[in-house]
Each structure stands twice: as structure tokens, then as C-alpha cells.
Amino acid sequence: MRKPIQPYLVLALAIALPGAGHVAIREAPRGLVFALSVVLFSVLTYVTTTADQSFIGRHAGGLFIWALSIPDAYRRARLLKPKPPAAA
């Protein structure tokens, strides 16, 4: 059995690239869904906003999904990390 990856490394990967944290903890399908959702919602909000909106405003849907994926990946990594044995 492989040793679980450190949760802080998963957090850094999730911040750097949507879905990368999930892939690191071997939940590739979930990571792929998050990555594709980021692209889909970015395109959707880009198409439905006007040209006078800022970059953040034009891609708000994708950035929102990305922001949701970061704590999700971290939480799942924390659940996979083995707990230290209790002192007797």
C-alpha cells in the first residue's frame, strides 16, 4: 500500500491547478470533473457577460468552482492521512 500524500502538498496542487489535488490523492475522476466544470462554467459566464466586465467577472463561474475544489481536495487528503497512534 502506498503512503498517503501530505495534505498541505495536496492543498498547494489544488491551488495551482483545478483538479490536481484530487488526482494526487488518486481520485482522478473527481479531479477531472472539477477541471472540466471550471472550464465549462468559465466559458458559460464569459459568454453571458458583457465586454465591460473585468476578467474576474467574466470567469466568475469557473473561479467559483475552482474555489470549491480547493478545500474539498484538502479535506479528502486529511481523511486519507493515517492518524498517529494514541499514547498509552
C-alpha positions as a printed NumPy array, in Angstrom:
array([[  0.   ,   0.   ,   0.   ],
       [  1.289,   3.447,  -0.855],
       [  1.865,   6.104,   1.746],
       [ -0.765,   8.901,   1.573],
       [  0.413,  12.253,   0.237],
       [  0.754,  15.166,   2.654],
       [ -2.435,  17.264,   2.864],
       [ -0.517,  20.551,   2.507],
       [  1.016,  19.336,  -0.749],
       [ -2.472,  18.421,  -1.963],
       [ -3.62 ,  21.906,  -0.96 ],
       [ -0.795,  23.504,  -2.962],
       [ -1.603,  21.368,  -6.016],
       [ -5.301,  22.233,  -5.768],
       [ -4.471,  25.939,  -5.629],
       [ -2.082,  25.682,  -8.575],
       [ -4.344,  23.755, -10.945],
       [ -8.016,  22.768, -10.644],
       [ -8.394,  19.042, -10.106],
       [ -4.678,  18.412,  -9.493],
       [ -5.161,  17.881,  -5.767],
       [ -7.76 ,  15.209,  -6.404],
       [ -5.528,  13.472,  -8.923],
       [ -2.697,  13.476,  -6.359],
       [ -4.872,  11.591,  -3.85 ],
       [ -5.84 ,   9.105,  -6.552],
       [ -9.344,  10.446,  -7.176],
       [ -8.755,  11.221, -10.835],
       [-12.414,  11.042, -11.953],
       [-13.398,  13.622,  -9.338],
       [-10.455,  15.812, -10.316],
       [-11.405,  15.582, -13.973],
       [-14.988,  16.571, -13.171],
       [-13.762,  19.623, -11.252],
       [-11.348,  20.608, -14.045],
       [-13.991,  20.277, -16.75 ],
       [-16.535,  22.124, -14.6  ],
       [-14.107,  25.017, -14.19 ],
       [-13.699,  25.256, -17.953],
       [-17.432,  24.864, -18.626],
       [-18.539,  27.492, -16.11 ],
       [-15.764,  29.886, -17.161],
       [-16.939,  29.687, -20.753],
       [-20.578,  29.979, -19.684],
       [-20.017,  33.142, -17.656],
       [-17.708,  34.569, -20.324],
       [-20.419,  34.168, -22.963],
       [-23.199,  35.575, -20.793],
       [-21.383,  38.709, -19.587],
       [-20.622,  41.918, -21.435],
       [-17.22 ,  43.109, -22.624],
       [-17.055,  45.843, -19.988],
       [-16.763,  43.26 , -17.168],
       [-13.392,  42.544, -15.544],
       [-11.522,  39.265, -16.047],
       [-12.764,  38.043, -12.665],
       [-16.338,  38.932, -13.56 ],
       [-16.161,  37.248, -16.941],
       [-14.814,  33.993, -15.469],
       [-16.596,  34.051, -12.105],
       [-18.362,  30.719, -12.594],
       [-15.161,  28.805, -13.217],
       [-13.292,  30.578, -10.444],
       [-16.122,  29.718,  -8.047],
       [-15.917,  26.003,  -8.891],
       [-12.126,  26.16 ,  -8.564],
       [-12.517,  27.773,  -5.139],
       [-14.855,  24.944,  -4.103],
       [-12.422,  22.261,  -5.255],
       [ -9.54 ,  23.539,  -3.091],
       [-10.992,  22.786,   0.371],
       [-12.585,  19.602,  -0.967],
       [ -9.217,  18.19 ,  -2.063],
       [ -7.584,  19.228,   1.212],
       [-10.365,  17.716,   3.324],
       [-10.217,  14.437,   1.407],
       [ -6.44 ,  14.306,   1.817],
       [ -6.804,  14.871,   5.558],
       [ -9.281,  11.993,   5.767],
       [ -6.832,   9.682,   3.99 ],
       [ -3.902,  10.576,   6.235],
       [ -3.411,   7.93 ,   8.941],
       [ -3.821,   9.142,  12.499],
       [ -0.811,   8.745,  14.828],
       [ -1.158,   6.045,  17.456],
       [ -2.511,   7.196,  20.792],
       [ -0.053,   7.385,  23.682],
       [ -0.72 ,   4.881,  26.431]])
